[in-house]
Amino acid sequence: MINISIEDVCKYCDGEMYHVKDSTKQIRGVTIDSREVQQDMLFIPLLGERTDGHRYVQQSNDDGALISLWQRDQANKPEGVPLIIVEDTLVALQQIAKYYLQRINPKVIGVTGSNGKTTTKDMIYTALQSTYNVQKTEGNYNNEIGMPLTILSLNKDCEVAILEMGMDRFHDIELLSNLAKPDIAVITNIGESHMEHLGSREGIAKAKSEITIGLKDEGLLIIDGDEPLLSSHRQETRYNTLTVGLDETSQIFVDQIDIREGMIQFKSNLTDEGQWIKLSLLGEHNAKNALYSLVVAKQLNVDMTEAIHQLATVELTPMRMQPIQGLNGSLIINDAYNASPTSMMSAIRSVRDLKERAILVLGDMLEIGDEKTSYYNSMAQLINESPSIEAVYLYGEDIVILEQRIDCYCKHFEDKTSMTSVLQQEMNEQTVILFKGSRGLKLETIIDGILADN
């Protein structure tokens, strides 16, 4: 947590002190939420679509904030409240975070990608945690507001900071990369999310590749070697590039893989011959995510045996292929955090053979552009080629298109309550149920309903 003087913060953000009696006083923590203000914190009021944080500066002062920022073009400054006047409070937040990161100087690992970035971040953290004082992005604090707040929450003795970088449009990751200046950057893959803003998968690859803009000279970029759209990085000379994939066309690859109920194990040319890497996770894609984390660990001189041992215990952020005990011995897979065509297909492949029968609860894939019909057709083909899938239940507007394309039993529901009742009757020890859809649909609430009386 940030612990620096008022005068240093003022210098970092090119601010002007107002009603400050003692600029040597120490700020202990930063918040943008007036409800979270604690003694001696810095409160940063942001201008949002629905509210203006400046309205809460007086209350924050009353609740113990040491000082607040104030955007110069905002009127009605509260009298007698210590302030730092800045041109833009969001830019100031980012500037303070940038200089604080330089001050504590940890190794910085930047992680982006269409799918798997949160899982990979969690795996890197797990692989490093027994060797380093390491901290990571929590929750979805991966944008122009969240990442600076993550940085400002780092302890002064943090040795490695793992920063997840998300985006909606071009230049989003450029800003984050320039702020963080990563020593190592990871691009997990290129999918189809945000196609509406970026136009094509090529556009998405270009946007994700912005992570290299702030990558330090001679830094390391780790990329998905199975993705041709990232291959141009191999010719780069300013930084080093390493490819990770599922076959020998990549420099680091999965050599042998065994998938069983509730776990995967695999070998790789990265580790000693014959050494199995075991994960209590589902999905072939997680073997690649694990290799990303092991490459980072090796780059930071972590003992490989120790890193592999740690990965066997990895706990992922909820709603990422999260196994949950269902009713009557059934298995629920909660992968409802988000969905794109790539992650949807991967999830279906991962669960279809876990038990004798599989049921899919699928929601819309949002922000995938004009090719949505093609993506849904590919999903239908995969489902029709999977005899263990006995039923598909749909929720959302776009996904109703599958109802006429799927051979097994398929039903579209207008409300979650009706679906919940049907699913409760389907659950037994031979059944696995996958929940997968875009964040806006919140399919996890159906799981909550199923288990509410259990």
Secondary structure, 3 states (H helix, E strand, C coil): CCEEEHHHHHHHCCCEEECCCCCCCEEECEECCHHHCCCCCEECCCECCCCEHHHHHHHHHHCCCCEEEEECCCCCCCCCCCEEEECCHHHHHHHHHHHHHHHHCCEEEEEECCCCHHHHHHHHHHHHCCCCCEEECCCCCCCCCHHHHHHHCCCCCCCEEEEECCCCCCCHHHHHHHHHCCCEEEECCCCCCCHHHHCCHHHHHHHHHHHHCCCCCCCEEEEECCCHHHHHHHHCCCCEEEEEECCCCCCEEEEEEEEECCEEEEEECCCCCCCCEEECCCCCHHHHHHHHHHHHHHHCCCCHHHHHHHHCCCCCCCCCCEEEECHHHCEEEECCCCCCHHHHHHHHHHHCCCCCEEEEEEECCCCCHHHHHHHHHHHHHHHHCCCCEEEEEEECCHHHHHHHCCCCEEEEECCHHHHHHHHHHHCCCCEEEEEECCHHHCCHHHHHHHHCCC
